[in-house]
Amino acid sequence: MNLRRSLSRASLGLLSWLVALAFLLPVAVILINSFKSGAEAADMSLALPAKLAVSNYEAVYKAGNLLTTFLNSALYGAGSSALVVALVLAAAFPLSRRKGRASGAIYFFIVLGTALPMNYIAVMKVMKALALINTRLGMVLLYAAINIPISLFIAYGYISTLPREIDEAAVIDGCSPVQLFIRVIAPLLTPIASTVFVLDFMATWNDFIMPLYFLNSTSKWPMTLGVYNFFGMYQTQWNLVSADIVLTSLPVLLVFVFGQKYIVGGITAGAVKG
């Protein structure tokens, strides 16, 4: 029995290492090639560079207009995430408290957006009608709309765990519905608000498709599209592409490192009701 258990643990450990290696290999390739010359990086191998080409990062900063793309990504990520947090928390509270067919139908209709595929043609027509194509405001609103379904699903589960006795005590003390939410409930929602913000920010920052479809001006491109500057018609500068990918990944990596406790805490807190 002990031998079987030991073999099972060893097998699981080996499988974990293999999965981790599969995820880490592409990261290692990108990181190593970001310090190579153009000729060395052409084969995108794990071979170490003959000389560290730190100048790749300087070239990316200048040629890739890194400051502008960084500010654009920060605006799209922070702006849309803040909007989602405000809307989702305000909607999840009444939907979770009112147990009726209407509330259930509204909740199901919104959350259904997590499963349905996105119709880009319809979205394009709507944004064109509202004059939001190729605008920063349009991208903020678009990302907010995309992230609302999954964010509402997470927030709804968390708010459902809050005891209804809190609401009753606040109402007895004379709180109106708005005062109840702002003064009593909202301070209790800091963990889930942080969770939703971090998750939506990372999803927006890493997105590549939406800016490609809806932004025509390079001055409004986020960092993920900045990689395009180093793709030529006949040659791709893989060393600069790799350096750009590293710089693009750093901010969202830092957000995840500092926000992971909120992600784990917020999701697990809403996973069990009681």
C-alpha positions in Angstrom: 0.0 0.0 0.0 2.8 2.4 0.9 4.7 1.5 -2.2 1.6 2.2 -4.4 1.1 5.5 -2.6 4.8 6.5 -3.1 4.6 5.6 -6.8 1.4 7.6 -7.2 3.0 10.6 -5.6 6.2 10.2 -7.7 4.1 10.0 -10.9 2.1 13.1 -10.0 5.3 14.9 -9.1 6.8 14.0 -12.5 3.7 15.0 -14.3 3.7 18.4 -12.5 7.3 19.0 -13.5 6.6 18.1 -17.1 3.6 20.4 -17.3 5.6 23.2 -15.7 8.5 22.6 -18.1 6.0 22.8 -21.1 4.9 26.2 -19.9 8.4 27.5 -19.0 10.1 26.5 -22.2 8.5 29.2 -24.4 9.2 31.8 -21.7 12.9 30.7 -21.6 13.1 30.9 -25.4 11.7 34.4 -25.5 13.9 35.6 -22.6 17.1 34.2 -24.1 16.4 35.4 -27.6 15.7 38.9 -26.4 19.5 39.2 -25.6 20.7 37.9 -29.0 21.6 39.6 -32.2 19.3 39.5 -35.1 21.2 36.7 -36.8 21.4 34.6 -33.6 17.7 35.0 -32.8 16.6 33.9 -36.3 16.3 30.2 -35.3 14.6 31.0 -31.9 16.6 28.3 -30.1 17.6 27.9 -26.4 21.3 28.5 -27.3 22.9 31.2 -25.2 23.9 34.4 -27.0 27.6 34.9 -27.8 27.2 38.4 -26.4 24.4 40.0 -24.4 22.7 42.5 -26.7 21.1 44.7 -24.0 20.7 47.3 -26.8 17.7 45.3 -28.0 15.6 46.8 -25.2 16.8 50.3 -26.0 15.9 49.8 -29.6 12.4 48.5 -28.7 11.8 51.5 -26.4 12.6 53.9 -29.2 11.3 52.2 -32.3 8.4 50.6 -30.6 7.1 53.8 -29.1 7.0 52.0 -25.8 5.9 54.8 -23.6 2.8 55.6 -25.7 1.8 52.0 -26.0 2.3 51.5 -22.3 0.1 54.4 -21.4 -2.6 53.1 -23.9 -2.5 49.7 -22.3 -2.7 51.2 -18.8 -5.7 53.3 -19.8 -7.6 50.4 -21.4 -6.8 48.0 -18.6 -7.4 50.3 -15.6 -10.3 52.3 -17.2 -12.3 49.2 -18.2 -11.5 47.3 -15.0 -12.6 50.2 -12.8 -15.8 50.5 -14.8 -16.5 46.8 -14.6 -16.0 46.8 -10.8 -18.4 49.6 -10.3 -21.1 48.2 -12.6 -20.8 44.6 -11.5 -20.8 45.2 -7.8 -23.8 47.5 -8.1 -25.7 44.9 -10.1 -24.6 41.7 -8.3 -25.9 43.0 -4.9 -29.6 43.4 -5.8 -29.6 40.4 -8.1 -28.2 38.1 -5.3 -30.6 39.5 -2.7 -33.8 39.3 -4.8 -34.7 35.7 -5.3 -37.2 35.8 -8.1 -37.7 34.8 -11.7 -37.0 38.3 -13.0 -33.7 38.5 -11.1 -32.7 35.0 -12.1 -33.5 35.7 -15.7 -31.5 38.9 -15.8 -28.5 37.2 -14.1 -28.6 34.2 -16.5 -28.9 36.5 -19.5 -25.8 38.4 -18.5 -23.7 35.4 -17.5 -24.6 33.7 -20.7 -22.1 36.0 -22.3 -19.3 33.9 -21.0 -20.4 31.0 -23.2 -21.6 32.6 -26.4 -19.0 33.5 -29.1 -18.5 37.1 -30.0 -20.0 38.4 -33.2 -17.3 40.8 -34.5 -19.5 42.0 -37.4 -22.3 43.1 -35.1 -19.9 44.7 -32.6 -18.2 46.6 -35.5 -21.6 47.9 -36.7 -22.6 49.0 -33.2 -19.3 50.8 -32.5 -19.4 52.4 -36.0 -22.9 53.7 -35.3 -21.8 55.1 -31.9 -18.6 56.6 -33.5 -16.4 54.6 -31.1 -14.1 52.9 -33.7 -10.5 53.9 -33.5 -11.1 55.8 -30.2 -9.7 55.1 -26.7 -13.1 55.5 -25.1 -14.5 52.9 -27.5 -11.8 50.4 -26.4 -12.5 51.0 -22.7 -16.2 50.5 -23.2 -15.6 47.4 -25.4 -13.4 45.7 -22.8 -15.8 46.6 -20.0 -18.7 45.0 -21.9 -16.6 41.8 -22.6 -15.5 41.4 -19.0 -18.9 42.0 -17.3 -20.3 38.5 -17.7 -17.5 36.6 -16.0 -17.0 39.4 -13.4 -20.7 39.3 -12.5 -20.5 35.5 -12.1 -17.6 35.8 -9.6 -19.1 38.8 -7.7 -22.6 37.2 -7.5 -21.2 34.1 -5.8 -19.2 36.2 -3.3 -22.1 38.5 -2.4 -24.4 35.6 -1.9 -22.2 34.5 1.1 -22.9 37.7 3.0 -25.5 37.2 5.7 -28.9 38.9 5.1 -28.9 39.9 8.8 -26.5 42.7 7.9 -29.1 44.1 5.5 -31.9 43.8 8.1 -29.9 45.5 10.8 -29.0 48.4 8.5 -32.6 48.9 7.4 -33.8 48.9 11.0 -31.2 51.6 11.7 -32.8 53.7 9.0 -30.6 53.0 5.9 -32.1 53.4 2.5 -31.3 50.8 -0.2 -28.6 53.1 -1.6 -27.1 53.9 1.8 -27.2 50.2 2.7 -25.1 49.4 -0.3 -22.6 52.3 -0.1 -22.1 52.4 3.7 -22.6 48.8 4.8 -22.1 46.4 1.9 -19.5 48.1 -0.3 -16.8 48.1 2.4 -17.2 44.3 2.7 -16.7 43.9 -1.0 -13.0 44.9 -1.1 -11.7 41.3 -1.6 -14.0 40.6 -4.6 -13.5 44.1 -6.0 -9.7 43.6 -6.0 -10.2 40.1 -7.5 -12.4 41.3 -10.4 -10.1 44.3 -11.0 -6.9 42.2 -11.2 -8.4 39.5 -13.4 -10.0 42.0 -15.8 -6.8 44.1 -16.0 -4.7 41.1 -16.9 -7.2 40.0 -19.5 -7.4 43.4 -21.1 -3.6 44.0 -21.0 -2.9 40.6 -22.7 -5.5 41.0 -25.4 -4.3 41.3 -29.0 -7.4 40.8 -31.2 -9.6 43.7 -30.2 -7.1 46.5 -30.8 -6.2 44.8 -34.1 -9.8 45.0 -35.3 -11.0 48.3 -33.8 -7.9 50.5 -33.8 -6.5 51.9 -37.1 -4.1 54.5 -35.6 -0.8 53.3 -34.3 -0.7 56.1 -31.7 -3.6 54.3 -29.9 -2.2 50.8 -30.0 -1.5 49.0 -26.7 1.7 47.2 -26.0 0.5 43.9 -27.4 0.3 45.5 -30.8 3.6 47.2 -30.5 5.2 43.9 -31.5 4.0 44.6 -35.0 6.6 47.3 -35.5 9.3 44.6 -35.8 7.6 42.4 -38.4 8.8 43.3 -41.9 7.6 42.1 -45.3 10.8 40.0 -45.9 12.4 39.7 -42.5 11.3 39.5 -38.8 13.5 40.9 -36.1 13.0 38.1 -33.6 15.4 39.5 -31.1 13.4 42.8 -31.0 10.1 40.9 -31.0 11.3 38.9 -28.0 12.5 42.0 -26.1 9.1 43.7 -26.8 7.3 40.6 -25.5 9.4 40.6 -22.3 8.7 44.3 -21.7 5.0 43.8 -22.4 4.7 40.9 -20.0 6.5 42.6 -17.1 3.7 45.0 -16.0 1.0 42.3 -16.0 3.3 39.9 -14.2 3.9 42.4 -11.5 0.1 43.0 -11.2 -0.4 39.2 -10.8 2.4 38.8 -8.3 1.0 41.6 -6.0 -2.6 40.7 -6.7 -2.6 36.9 -6.5 -3.6 36.8 -2.9 -6.7 38.8 -3.8 -7.5 36.5 -6.7 -7.3 33.4 -4.6 -9.0 34.9 -1.6 -11.8 36.5 -3.5 -12.6 33.4 -5.6 -12.4 30.9 -2.8 -14.5 33.1 -0.5 -17.3 33.0 -3.0 -17.0 29.3 -3.7 -18.7 28.1 -0.6 -21.9 29.6 0.7 -22.4 29.6 4.5 
